[in-house]
Amino acid sequence: MLQLRDDKPDIAWPGYWPVLTGGVEADETPRTAVLGEIQEEAGGGVAECSNGCGGIFSGSWSSGQSRRA
């Protein structure tokens, strides 16, 4: 998953598309870690799919509009 960084001159790599990263804490599963990182880094969530699609990301971009992918 990529996240477009804000285009602010005072942050590292403004306007670039880095990969989200994170780690697994001792008290969490890999799945819980991934869901937590998406929430923490991208401000979105993942909803379960009943048809085997794996998940749906939902978040808000700088326009304020909610988008799903």
N, C-alpha and C positions, 0 to 999 in steps of 0.2 A: 504494500500500500504506500502510495506517495502522498505527500502533503505539500501544497504550495505555501512557502514561507511568506510572511508579510514583506512588503517592499519598503522596509524601514532602514535607513542608512546606519542606525545604531545597533543592528543585530548582525550576527554572522550569516553570511550567504543570503542576503535579502533577495526575494523574488525567485529563488531556486526551488526545485522539487526534490527534497531529500526523502529517503526511506524512513518510515517510522521505526524506532528501535526501542528496546527496553530489556528488562531482565525478569527472571522468575524468582520470586521471593521463596524462602523456605516453607512458608505456610500456604502456598497457592499452587494450583495446577497450571500446566502450560496454557490451557484454554482460558482459565481465569486471568492469567497474566496478559494474554493477547487482548481480551475484552477490556481489561483495565487500561492498557496502553492506548487503545483506540479512544476510550473515553477521556483519558488524561491528555493525550497529545493532540487529538483531532476534535475533541469536544463532541463526539458522536457516539452512537450506540450500534449494536448489532442485534437484530431481531432474528429469532429462530425461523427456519423454513420447514414446512412439513413435506415439501416435494423434493428434498435432497439437494437444494441449491447451495447449502452451506451457510448462508447468512446474507443479510442485506445491511449495508452500511447506510446510516442516516446521519447527516450532520448539517451544520450551518456554515455557509461561506460568508465572506466579508459583505456581500450584498444584503445579508440578513435573510435571504430566502432559504428555506429548508429544501434540500435536494436528496434524492435517493439514487443509489447506484447499485 
